[in-house]
Amino acid sequence: MTVSRIIELLDGEYGRPRWQPRGTPLSELIATILSQNTSDANSGRAFRNLTRRFGVWERVAEAEVEDIAAAIESGGLSRVKAPRIKAILEMIRKERGGLDLEFLGDMPLPQAKAWLESLPGVGPKTAACVLLFSLGRPALPVDTHVYRVSRRLGLIENGATPAQAQGLLEAMVPDGAIYRFHVNMVAHGRRVCRAQRPRCGECVLVEVCRYGQGTIR
């Protein structure tokens, strides 16, 4: 089994998505914080409410935690996420003299990851989301779908943590294919390789899948 074959099969099923920036690195960072432990619909609503209420991130940085929490309440866990967002913005402004994170595009990738992960509540997945979706850098976010599908394929061992899986997968997937690998693995996990009752009979990856062939469970 080769990663190149998996990428080829996924491309054939879902197409070859082209990278386009989703927003500024800071916007992507805040959006990803809001997405933690909630649905895309709820986190999207919370992000829109936050930006509508405050307009610019400088005003969020200066706001009271209670006001931030009220703005993002629809996203869930607002009492956890509001102080985290406030602390992140304050830390960035203190260290950088402003709230522009574009410098991460020029920093060596390991250092860019480490810088982001030094922020409160930012782990490998959140850092990778910022670097990949906003800056087009070859960092591979391992969400629940990528993790599940990768384990069933046999790309990673069952005992690997999501953070360990990220490093393993980044070493396997060519830099130029990381974006479409991530996007198509998420699509496949949602539509076919579901957590409950995976649709192996309809799976384009069954020929290279250890789970689909019954060699792992």
Buried (B, 14 or more C-beta within 10 A) or exposed (E): EEBEEBBEBBBEBBEEBEBEEEBBBBBBBBBBBBBBEBEEEBBBBBBBBBBEBBEEBEEBBEBEBEBBBBBBBBBBBBEBBBBBBBBBBEBBBEEEEEBEBEEBEEBEBEEBBEBBBEBEBBBBBBBBBBBBBBBBBBBBBBBEBBBBBBBBBBBBEEEBEBEBBBBBBBEBBEEEBBBBBBBBBBBBBEBBBBEEEBEBEEBBBBEBBBBBEEEBE
